[in-house]
Amino acid sequence: MAKSGRIYRISAVIIILLCGMTQGKLTRTVQAKEPSLPPHLIQSVSGQDIYRGMIALDLSHCPVLGEADAEKACENVRDSVVRIDMENAYGSGVIFRMTTDGMIIATNRHVLEYWQDETGVIWFPQGFYVSARALGSTQDCDVGFLKVENSELGIDTLLTLRSVPVEEEIYTALSEGDEAFCLGADRTAGEIVYQEAFVGETGRYIDIFGGEMLYLHGFAKEGMSGGGIFDAYGHLIGLLAGGTWQNEVAGVPVDQVLQAYRDIVGE
């Protein structure tokens, strides 16, 4: 299928109040001049400091809902799904991690088969695009990764972007019939396709992928490969990898994506 936020502006000012107090008897005549209070010190932090703080405090991912609502959850994660443009082909990806030096995009291995660092670009739903480089893919499952250097985006843009929420234990708690949705790139750059889905099985062996996959009842369009599959709270539960005209969707389970990330990126 590789055919082809909400925005959070964080500005912070650390205000350190330096003051001292002395105690003494009050008299009608001041015998000695009291030392003046030190001035307030206002120290502004840079955008880079704020960004590094977000990474350190694990605040760089999209929020998740307290109650299931697929449409609202979609609004939270929509801007974290990107189009991977490779001249004569395109696919999808998700912002999987934001690090101090770059952004990691997760997608399918079969999408990256078309990728060339010199010509490929990543389109964001906000309407801009950047260059990236391939980090590699794994033969164990249909997963690969791209890296966008922070210098490609600039600190102001970085502060508006978020990675998708990933919690491995969420996947193990999924049950048949649970509400989910798929997000992926459309033919028009910057457009994102939303498709409702329902969990069928979390470990169905599918021959064409050579392994156990997340199987859902839903629909997916060409070009959505590598896009995100989310539960109704907004957690990433898989990467969309294939579909049929019989309203069947197959995705790489998020635990396999995490393992591929550890193997390739090393974190």
Backbone bond lengths (Angstrom), bond angles and torsions (degrees), N, CA, C in turn:
res aa  C-N    CA-C-N  psi(-1)  N-CA   C-N-CA  omega(-1)  CA-C   N-CA-C  phi
1 M - - - 1.461 - - 1.516 112.03 -
2 A 1.332 115.44 17.76 1.461 118.72 -178.63 1.504 111.23 -90.07
3 K 1.384 116.79 34.34 1.452 120.48 -174.85 1.471 112.48 -58.48
4 S 0.346 100.74 -77.99 1.429 82.50 -177.74 1.485 102.79 -59.53
5 G 24.587 98.84 -96.96 0.964 124.59 157.77 1.314 107.51 170.21
6 R 1.421 36.34 140.35 1.436 11.07 170.69 1.482 109.10 -96.70
7 I 1.303 115.47 151.66 1.464 118.52 -169.56 1.518 110.50 -85.91
8 Y 1.314 112.43 129.69 1.459 118.04 175.53 1.513 108.46 -115.45
9 R 1.306 117.02 108.94 1.466 120.96 175.06 1.508 106.56 -94.42
10 I 1.310 115.53 117.08 1.463 119.56 -179.03 1.511 108.44 -108.22
11 S 1.290 117.01 120.26 1.459 119.74 171.57 1.511 106.22 -121.64
12 A 1.288 115.31 135.71 1.457 117.93 -174.76 1.502 110.99 -133.17
13 V 1.289 115.60 138.93 1.455 121.90 173.45 1.511 107.09 -130.47
14 I 1.289 115.32 123.27 1.460 119.97 177.09 1.520 107.62 -90.60
15 I 1.288 116.07 119.48 1.460 120.81 -179.67 1.516 107.93 -107.73
16 I 1.292 115.13 114.56 1.456 120.81 179.47 1.521 107.57 -105.25
17 L 1.296 115.83 116.55 1.454 120.19 -179.37 1.518 108.40 -94.57
18 L 1.325 115.30 114.22 1.466 120.94 178.74 1.513 107.78 -105.11
19 C 1.281 115.76 109.57 1.457 117.50 -179.07 1.525 108.91 -144.45
20 G 1.312 115.04 155.41 1.453 119.40 178.52 1.508 109.27 -135.73
21 M 1.287 115.36 155.25 1.457 119.36 178.69 1.521 108.02 -131.58
22 T 1.302 115.25 143.05 1.464 119.79 174.81 1.514 108.41 -120.41
23 Q 1.278 114.89 148.24 1.448 120.12 179.42 1.521 109.20 -112.34
24 G 1.274 115.35 141.40 1.452 119.57 177.67 1.516 109.88 -169.69
25 K 1.318 117.73 174.25 1.457 120.97 -179.87 1.512 109.91 -76.53
26 L 1.321 114.42 141.73 1.453 120.14 175.60 1.521 107.90 -87.56
27 T 1.294 115.93 125.63 1.466 120.83 176.79 1.509 108.27 -127.08
28 R 1.308 114.68 164.64 1.458 119.82 -178.26 1.509 110.75 -74.32
29 T 1.312 116.35 -19.15 1.455 119.75 179.29 1.518 108.68 -123.95
30 V 1.317 116.68 125.59 1.462 120.80 178.45 1.515 108.00 -77.45
31 Q 1.321 115.61 119.24 1.449 120.28 -177.17 1.525 112.40 -79.00
32 A 1.378 114.85 -35.42 1.458 118.51 -178.93 1.519 108.83 -143.38
33 K 1.292 116.19 149.02 1.460 121.08 -178.53 1.530 109.75 -72.27
34 E 1.329 115.56 125.64 1.451 119.94 177.96 1.528 109.51 -73.09
35 P 1.335 117.03 146.32 1.459 118.66 176.76 1.527 110.31 -65.49
36 S 1.316 117.21 140.18 1.465 120.83 -179.38 1.521 110.06 -71.38
37 L 1.334 115.62 151.79 1.457 120.55 178.40 1.523 109.63 -70.24
38 P 1.309 116.65 141.76 1.463 118.01 177.39 1.520 110.66 -65.77
39 P 1.289 118.54 150.16 1.471 121.17 -179.49 1.526 110.92 -68.82
40 H 1.342 115.20 157.77 1.461 119.75 173.31 1.531 108.50 -66.37
41 L 1.308 114.89 141.52 1.456 120.26 178.26 1.522 108.38 -109.13
42 I 1.284 116.79 119.60 1.465 121.25 178.59 1.516 107.71 -109.97
43 Q 1.308 115.65 118.42 1.455 120.62 -176.64 1.525 108.70 -117.18
44 S 1.322 118.12 117.82 1.458 121.94 179.03 1.521 109.75 -90.89
45 V 1.335 116.05 140.67 1.455 120.35 177.00 1.519 108.74 -101.42
46 S 1.312 116.56 152.68 1.463 121.32 -178.37 1.518 110.48 -81.14
47 G 1.333 114.63 164.97 1.451 119.86 175.57 1.517 112.09 -60.14
48 Q 1.326 116.09 -35.74 1.460 120.22 177.60 1.519 111.34 -63.96
49 D 1.346 116.59 -39.75 1.463 120.45 176.76 1.529 111.14 -62.39
50 I 1.326 115.35 -42.43 1.466 119.74 179.72 1.524 110.32 -62.50
51 Y 1.324 115.73 -45.04 1.465 120.24 -179.18 1.528 111.13 -61.98
52 R 1.320 116.63 -45.65 1.463 119.71 179.04 1.529 110.88 -62.97
53 G 1.319 116.16 -35.66 1.456 119.73 177.32 1.518 112.13 -65.51
54 M 1.328 116.32 -40.04 1.463 120.59 176.98 1.525 111.09 -60.43
55 I 1.331 116.33 -43.10 1.461 120.23 179.59 1.528 110.03 -64.43
56 A 1.326 116.86 -45.81 1.462 121.28 -177.83 1.524 111.92 -63.05
57 L 1.331 116.91 -35.75 1.462 121.38 -176.59 1.528 112.33 -93.95
58 D 1.338 117.21 6.58 1.463 122.65 178.88 1.536 111.03 58.66
59 L 1.330 115.44 45.97 1.466 121.34 179.14 1.525 112.16 -110.03
60 S 1.332 116.96 15.24 1.458 119.73 -172.51 1.521 113.60 -96.24
61 H 1.336 118.05 9.20 1.461 119.74 179.86 1.527 111.12 -109.16
62 C 1.312 115.85 163.90 1.465 121.82 179.60 1.528 110.42 -65.24
63 P 1.322 117.15 151.41 1.469 119.39 175.46 1.523 110.84 -72.27
64 V 1.322 116.83 157.33 1.458 122.08 173.92 1.524 108.71 -115.72
65 L 1.318 115.51 156.62 1.460 120.59 -177.78 1.515 111.34 -84.00
66 G 1.326 115.69 155.92 1.455 120.97 174.45 1.510 112.30 -84.79
67 E 1.348 116.43 -21.55 1.458 122.11 178.24 1.524 108.75 -130.44
68 A 1.316 116.48 148.12 1.456 121.49 -176.49 1.531 111.17 -66.38
69 D 1.320 116.34 126.63 1.460 122.67 175.50 1.533 106.87 -163.20
70 A 1.322 116.28 96.45 1.466 121.20 -171.66 1.527 112.19 -59.20
71 E 1.309 118.03 -41.02 1.468 119.79 -177.00 1.526 111.33 -67.43
72 K 1.324 117.52 -40.94 1.465 120.09 177.20 1.523 110.67 -68.79
73 A 1.326 116.35 -39.53 1.465 119.84 178.20 1.526 110.45 -62.26
74 C 1.312 116.45 -36.59 1.464 120.77 177.72 1.523 111.20 -59.18
75 E 1.308 117.60 -40.88 1.460 121.09 179.37 1.527 111.42 -61.55
76 N 1.332 116.58 -33.11 1.463 120.42 -179.67 1.523 112.91 -71.17
77 V 1.330 116.78 -36.65 1.471 119.86 -171.24 1.522 113.71 -107.00
78 R 1.307 117.13 -7.34 1.462 121.34 -173.39 1.521 113.50 -53.74
79 D 1.334 117.01 -43.87 1.467 120.66 -176.23 1.521 113.07 -76.54
80 S 1.335 117.12 1.02 1.464 121.34 176.87 1.527 112.01 -100.27
81 V 1.330 116.28 6.51 1.466 122.30 177.05 1.521 108.02 -108.50
82 V 1.324 116.98 130.24 1.465 121.26 -172.01 1.527 110.94 -123.47
83 R 1.300 114.50 163.45 1.467 122.29 173.76 1.529 108.36 -101.02
84 I 1.326 116.53 130.77 1.452 122.40 177.26 1.522 107.47 -101.98
85 D 1.323 115.88 107.92 1.457 121.98 -171.83 1.524 110.21 -101.10
86 M 1.325 115.54 125.50 1.462 120.51 -174.80 1.529 110.36 -129.47
87 E 1.332 116.71 48.91 1.457 124.92 179.44 1.521 111.00 63.76
88 N 1.323 118.69 -84.15 1.458 121.27 -175.99 1.523 113.59 -93.17
89 A 1.290 117.45 4.84 1.459 121.80 179.75 1.525 108.67 -148.33
90 Y 1.320 115.62 158.52 1.455 119.05 174.66 1.522 109.38 -148.18
91 G 1.290 114.92 155.92 1.453 122.38 175.52 1.520 108.74 -145.46
92 S 1.306 116.23 -161.76 1.462 121.20 -176.38 1.525 110.09 -129.22
93 G 1.311 115.13 166.49 1.458 121.39 176.63 1.511 109.50 -158.19
94 V 1.325 116.10 171.70 1.462 121.14 176.41 1.523 108.63 -128.56
95 I 1.331 115.68 149.38 1.465 120.35 172.36 1.521 106.43 -73.36
96 F 1.325 115.90 103.40 1.462 120.98 -172.44 1.520 112.22 -87.50
97 R 1.320 116.95 -39.19 1.458 122.19 178.57 1.524 109.44 -145.74
98 M 1.335 115.41 145.80 1.455 121.19 169.30 1.527 106.29 -116.28
99 T 1.313 115.98 125.90 1.456 120.80 -176.83 1.522 109.17 -119.06
100 T 1.322 116.39 175.45 1.463 119.86 -177.50 1.522 112.42 -66.05
101 D 1.325 117.62 -22.16 1.466 118.67 -177.87 1.517 114.43 -118.62
102 G 1.326 118.38 -5.60 1.453 118.46 179.99 1.514 113.30 -176.47
103 M 1.316 114.91 170.75 1.458 123.26 -179.71 1.524 108.86 -108.61
104 I 1.340 117.28 132.61 1.451 121.76 -179.66 1.530 109.30 -102.38
105 I 1.327 115.58 124.14 1.459 122.39 178.54 1.523 108.21 -103.33
106 A 1.332 117.56 126.39 1.457 122.18 175.06 1.521 109.30 -97.34
107 T 1.321 116.43 140.30 1.456 122.21 178.11 1.523 108.35 -153.11
108 N 1.333 116.71 -169.96 1.461 120.58 177.10 1.520 111.59 -86.39
109 R 1.318 115.58 150.69 1.465 119.77 172.56 1.520 110.59 -60.01
110 H 1.341 116.96 -39.31 1.465 118.56 -177.15 1.530 112.54 -71.18
111 V 1.322 117.67 -18.77 1.468 120.23 171.48 1.523 109.66 -72.53
112 L 1.325 116.35 -44.17 1.467 120.34 -176.90 1.531 113.24 -68.96
113 E 1.322 117.81 -12.35 1.460 119.95 175.53 1.530 111.40 -62.65
114 Y 1.331 116.68 -21.93 1.459 121.62 179.09 1.531 112.18 -96.35
115 W 1.308 117.73 -6.23 1.462 121.94 -169.85 1.521 112.53 -79.76
116 Q 1.333 115.88 137.62 1.464 123.33 170.00 1.522 107.26 -130.75
117 D 1.339 117.12 126.85 1.460 120.32 -177.83 1.527 112.17 -57.75
118 E 1.322 117.30 -33.49 1.462 120.54 -173.88 1.523 112.44 -73.06
119 T 1.329 117.76 -26.97 1.470 119.76 -173.52 1.526 114.03 -120.84
120 G 1.336 117.86 -19.54 1.455 119.88 -177.22 1.522 112.57 -74.70
121 V 1.337 115.94 148.65 1.466 121.39 177.41 1.519 109.97 -138.41
122 I 1.321 114.74 156.56 1.465 122.34 175.78 1.523 108.32 -106.66
123 W 1.338 115.97 120.78 1.468 121.52 176.26 1.528 109.54 -96.99
124 F 1.321 116.33 132.07 1.455 122.32 176.98 1.534 109.87 -100.93
125 P 1.332 117.88 150.39 1.466 120.63 -179.98 1.529 113.37 -57.80
126 Q 1.334 116.93 -23.71 1.468 120.14 179.91 1.528 112.04 -72.09
127 G 1.334 117.66 -9.80 1.456 120.23 173.69 1.516 116.01 108.56
128 F 1.321 119.63 0.06 1.464 120.57 179.82 1.527 109.70 -110.09
129 Y 1.323 115.95 164.13 1.461 120.14 178.12 1.517 110.07 -136.80
130 V 1.339 115.47 157.46 1.463 121.75 -177.44 1.527 109.25 -142.82
131 S 1.319 115.35 163.87 1.457 121.32 173.94 1.524 109.91 -81.81
132 A 1.314 115.44 163.20 1.467 121.26 178.16 1.522 108.22 -154.55
133 R 1.319 115.59 170.43 1.469 120.05 175.13 1.522 109.44 -133.19
134 A 1.320 115.02 145.97 1.456 120.56 -179.39 1.522 110.62 -74.16
135 L 1.327 116.40 134.46 1.463 121.90 175.14 1.520 111.50 -94.23
136 G 1.327 116.46 -23.05 1.453 120.35 179.65 1.511 111.40 134.51
137 S 1.314 115.46 172.48 1.454 122.10 177.59 1.520 108.46 -139.49
138 T 1.320 116.01 166.20 1.451 120.62 -177.40 1.517 110.59 -113.55
139 Q 1.309 116.62 146.29 1.457 121.78 176.32 1.527 111.26 -84.73
140 D 1.322 117.03 -11.90 1.460 120.39 -178.62 1.522 112.31 -72.58
141 C 1.325 116.78 -28.66 1.461 121.70 178.14 1.526 108.24 -155.61
142 D 1.306 116.55 171.90 1.467 121.82 -173.61 1.533 110.74 -84.85
143 V 1.330 115.70 66.88 1.465 121.06 -175.13 1.523 110.34 -137.40
144 G 1.332 115.95 139.93 1.458 122.14 173.18 1.518 109.44 -148.07
145 F 1.337 116.28 169.84 1.459 119.98 -174.63 1.527 111.21 -136.66
146 L 1.323 114.73 146.21 1.459 124.05 172.90 1.522 108.34 -120.14
147 K 1.327 116.21 154.65 1.460 120.00 176.43 1.520 110.14 -124.39
148 V 1.335 115.45 130.49 1.455 122.41 172.95 1.527 107.36 -105.55
149 E 1.312 116.47 120.34 1.468 119.72 179.40 1.528 109.94 -69.60
150 N 1.328 115.72 144.51 1.465 119.95 179.64 1.520 112.73 -56.98
151 S 1.327 116.69 -32.02 1.462 120.48 -179.29 1.527 111.96 -64.74
152 E 1.332 117.40 -21.79 1.466 121.24 177.85 1.528 111.42 -71.52
153 L 1.316 116.09 -26.98 1.459 120.46 -173.22 1.527 113.27 -103.73
154 G 1.320 116.96 -39.19 1.459 119.74 -174.65 1.511 110.57 87.21
155 I 1.316 116.60 150.69 1.455 120.94 -172.34 1.524 112.70 -66.05
156 D 1.340 118.06 -36.67 1.465 119.68 -179.38 1.521 111.26 -62.01
157 T 1.333 117.07 -40.95 1.464 120.65 178.64 1.517 111.00 -70.95
158 L 1.329 117.05 -41.94 1.462 120.45 179.40 1.524 111.90 -55.39
159 L 1.315 116.60 -38.04 1.460 120.27 -178.07 1.522 113.04 -68.83
160 T 1.332 117.62 -13.21 1.470 120.45 178.39 1.523 112.59 -97.43
161 L 1.325 117.61 -7.68 1.464 121.39 -174.79 1.525 111.10 -102.26
162 R 1.331 115.16 154.37 1.461 121.45 179.84 1.522 109.99 -139.52
163 S 1.325 115.99 150.55 1.460 121.08 172.80 1.527 109.29 -85.53
164 V 1.329 116.08 161.98 1.464 119.83 178.87 1.524 109.74 -74.02
165 P 1.327 118.33 147.33 1.477 120.52 179.25 1.529 110.09 -72.59
166 V 1.317 116.82 127.87 1.466 121.80 -178.68 1.521 109.26 -127.29
167 E 1.319 116.42 118.09 1.462 122.14 175.32 1.518 107.08 -135.86
168 E 1.317 116.14 110.18 1.462 121.23 -173.20 1.521 112.56 -58.66
169 E 1.331 116.60 -35.90 1.462 119.30 -176.76 1.528 112.44 -68.19
170 I 1.336 117.24 -22.01 1.461 120.12 177.66 1.520 110.67 -61.30
171 Y 1.333 115.93 -37.91 1.461 119.98 -176.99 1.532 111.46 -64.28
172 T 1.299 116.66 -41.84 1.468 120.01 -177.66 1.525 112.03 -66.72
173 A 1.325 116.84 -18.67 1.463 120.49 -178.68 1.532 112.72 -92.22
174 L 1.338 117.86 -2.98 1.459 120.45 -179.33 1.522 111.20 -66.41
175 S 1.334 115.16 146.77 1.461 121.21 178.79 1.521 110.12 -130.11
176 E 1.297 116.04 157.36 1.463 120.82 176.52 1.527 110.18 -57.05
177 G 1.321 114.98 133.16 1.454 120.25 179.38 1.512 114.80 94.19
178 D 1.330 117.80 -9.70 1.462 120.56 179.12 1.530 109.98 -61.63
179 E 1.325 114.96 140.60 1.460 120.70 179.92 1.525 110.22 -72.71
180 A 1.325 115.40 141.16 1.460 121.37 178.80 1.529 108.09 -149.34
181 F 1.326 115.85 177.33 1.466 119.64 174.35 1.522 109.54 -154.56
182 C 1.326 114.76 156.37 1.465 122.34 -179.92 1.521 109.02 -114.75
183 L 1.326 116.25 140.74 1.461 122.54 175.79 1.520 108.85 -128.57
184 G 1.331 115.91 132.87 1.455 119.96 178.12 1.507 111.09 -158.06
185 A 1.326 115.89 175.12 1.462 121.61 -175.57 1.525 111.20 -75.81
186 D 1.319 114.62 147.25 1.459 122.08 174.39 1.524 108.60 -99.54
187 R 1.325 116.48 177.58 1.464 120.42 179.39 1.518 112.13 -62.81
188 T 1.322 116.29 -34.97 1.463 120.60 178.81 1.520 109.58 -85.40
189 A 1.331 116.53 125.08 1.462 120.69 -179.66 1.522 109.88 -58.00
190 G 1.321 115.97 135.20 1.453 121.11 -179.90 1.519 113.82 94.24
191 E 1.343 117.16 -14.94 1.458 120.89 179.32 1.531 109.74 -92.81
192 I 1.335 116.37 139.44 1.458 122.45 -179.02 1.534 108.86 -118.97
193 V 1.336 115.79 134.35 1.467 121.99 179.87 1.526 109.69 -95.75
194 Y 1.336 115.51 132.52 1.464 122.56 176.81 1.525 108.58 -111.19
195 Q 1.337 116.86 128.54 1.457 121.69 177.68 1.521 109.54 -134.53
196 E 1.332 115.94 128.43 1.456 120.22 176.76 1.526 109.93 -72.46
197 A 1.325 116.51 153.36 1.459 121.73 178.93 1.525 109.34 -155.32
198 F 1.329 114.80 166.71 1.464 121.30 176.57 1.523 108.39 -135.65
199 V 1.311 115.34 139.45 1.459 120.67 -177.73 1.521 109.82 -66.16
200 G 1.326 115.93 131.84 1.455 121.90 173.49 1.515 109.79 -101.53
201 E 1.342 116.27 -67.01 1.460 121.73 177.76 1.522 108.65 -138.10
202 T 1.315 116.34 149.09 1.469 120.58 179.55 1.522 112.29 -97.69
203 G 1.330 117.31 -3.65 1.466 119.52 -178.54 1.511 112.81 -148.46
204 R 1.325 117.23 49.26 1.476 119.80 179.12 1.526 109.55 -85.68
205 Y 1.330 115.91 128.73 1.463 119.96 176.38 1.524 108.72 -75.57
206 I 1.334 115.65 124.77 1.463 121.01 179.16 1.517 108.10 -121.57
207 D 1.314 114.68 118.69 1.463 122.35 -171.35 1.512 113.68 -53.43
208 I 1.325 116.83 -46.99 1.461 120.52 -173.77 1.524 111.85 -62.17
209 F 1.316 117.41 -26.86 1.470 121.71 178.59 1.528 112.01 -96.87
210 G 1.311 116.74 -11.70 1.449 120.56 176.40 1.510 114.63 66.59
211 G 1.316 116.93 30.65 1.457 119.02 -179.85 1.517 112.05 -174.38
212 E 1.318 115.54 -179.48 1.459 121.30 179.61 1.521 110.12 -79.13
213 M 1.321 114.80 134.53 1.459 121.34 -174.70 1.520 110.62 -127.76
214 L 1.302 114.43 162.13 1.464 121.92 169.33 1.529 106.98 -80.42
215 Y 1.324 116.34 121.00 1.465 122.15 -176.30 1.527 108.61 -111.34
216 L 1.335 115.77 127.13 1.463 120.84 -178.03 1.524 111.00 -130.94
217 H 1.316 114.20 159.11 1.459 121.20 170.88 1.524 106.83 -97.93
218 G 1.327 115.63 115.26 1.452 120.54 -177.15 1.512 109.75 175.54
219 F 1.309 116.21 -171.60 1.460 120.72 -176.84 1.519 109.11 -129.46
220 A 1.322 115.03 144.83 1.458 120.47 177.22 1.526 109.08 -138.93
221 K 1.310 116.30 146.48 1.462 122.21 -178.63 1.520 110.67 -101.50
222 E 1.325 114.80 160.38 1.456 119.81 173.36 1.523 109.61 -57.66
223 G 1.326 115.60 140.27 1.458 120.84 -179.28 1.512 114.05 94.13
224 M 1.344 117.04 -9.86 1.465 119.68 179.79 1.523 112.26 -86.12
225 S 1.341 117.98 -6.22 1.459 120.61 178.86 1.526 111.19 -54.91
226 G 1.317 116.27 132.89 1.458 121.26 -178.62 1.515 113.10 91.10
227 G 1.334 116.59 -9.00 1.455 120.54 177.19 1.527 111.05 -73.79
228 G 1.326 116.12 178.92 1.455 120.38 -174.02 1.514 113.75 -94.43
229 I 1.320 115.33 144.61 1.462 122.93 166.73 1.523 106.05 -111.03
230 F 1.321 116.22 126.22 1.462 121.67 -173.06 1.525 110.42 -124.85
231 D 1.336 116.14 150.72 1.453 118.51 169.61 1.526 108.75 -80.57
232 A 1.314 116.46 176.97 1.464 120.49 -173.27 1.523 113.18 -73.62
233 Y 1.335 117.68 -2.76 1.461 121.86 175.26 1.531 111.63 -97.12
234 G 1.342 115.94 -16.24 1.459 120.44 179.99 1.513 114.73 108.04
235 H 1.337 119.06 5.34 1.464 121.07 175.84 1.527 110.14 -76.74
236 L 1.317 116.64 139.45 1.456 119.90 171.04 1.521 108.70 -69.91
237 I 1.343 116.64 127.26 1.460 120.08 177.79 1.528 111.54 -117.88
238 G 1.327 117.67 -6.69 1.455 119.40 177.59 1.512 112.16 178.21
239 L 1.344 115.42 170.31 1.465 122.53 173.14 1.516 108.25 -108.10
240 L 1.311 116.18 126.65 1.461 121.80 179.77 1.525 109.64 -62.54
241 A 1.340 116.15 128.40 1.463 119.81 -176.66 1.517 113.57 -123.66
242 G 1.324 119.10 -25.68 1.455 120.66 -179.15 1.510 111.66 -170.63
243 G 1.323 115.53 170.41 1.454 120.74 179.60 1.516 110.50 -162.12
244 T 1.319 116.21 169.59 1.458 121.76 178.09 1.523 109.18 -127.47
245 W 1.338 114.94 168.76 1.458 119.68 176.22 1.523 111.73 -75.73
246 Q 1.322 116.82 -4.72 1.472 121.31 178.11 1.531 111.39 -94.49
247 N 1.322 115.43 25.66 1.477 120.92 178.92 1.525 112.45 58.22
248 E 1.320 114.81 48.85 1.457 121.57 174.02 1.523 108.58 -120.77
249 V 1.313 115.52 138.79 1.460 121.29 -179.04 1.526 108.78 -129.23
250 A 1.330 116.09 137.11 1.460 121.22 176.30 1.516 109.18 -119.12
251 G 1.319 116.12 137.30 1.459 120.90 179.43 1.520 111.44 -136.91
252 V 1.327 115.65 154.73 1.457 120.43 174.32 1.527 108.07 -77.59
253 P 1.319 119.39 121.48 1.471 121.14 -179.15 1.530 111.93 -58.05
254 V 1.312 116.07 147.19 1.460 120.59 -174.35 1.524 112.26 -63.64
255 D 1.340 118.10 -28.63 1.467 118.15 178.77 1.527 110.97 -67.29
256 Q 1.343 117.12 -32.82 1.461 120.58 175.76 1.530 110.83 -70.94
257 V 1.323 116.54 -35.94 1.465 120.44 177.47 1.534 109.78 -63.80
258 L 1.311 116.48 -43.80 1.471 120.84 178.68 1.526 111.52 -62.07
259 Q 1.324 116.85 -42.04 1.456 119.46 179.33 1.525 110.77 -65.71
260 A 1.331 116.66 -40.14 1.465 120.08 176.89 1.522 110.78 -62.42
261 Y 1.321 116.54 -38.99 1.466 121.05 177.90 1.533 110.53 -61.49
262 R 1.323 117.22 -44.82 1.454 120.73 179.17 1.534 110.69 -63.13
263 D 1.323 116.13 -40.93 1.456 120.01 -177.59 1.541 112.63 -69.18
264 I 1.328 116.14 -38.46 1.475 120.39 -173.49 1.517 112.11 -91.69
265 V 1.313 116.47 -47.48 1.466 120.91 -176.36 1.519 110.37 -85.41
266 G 1.337 116.28 -32.34 1.453 119.70 175.68 1.505 115.04 88.54
267 E 1.307 118.18 16.01 1.473 120.45 179.51 1.523 110.50 -105.40
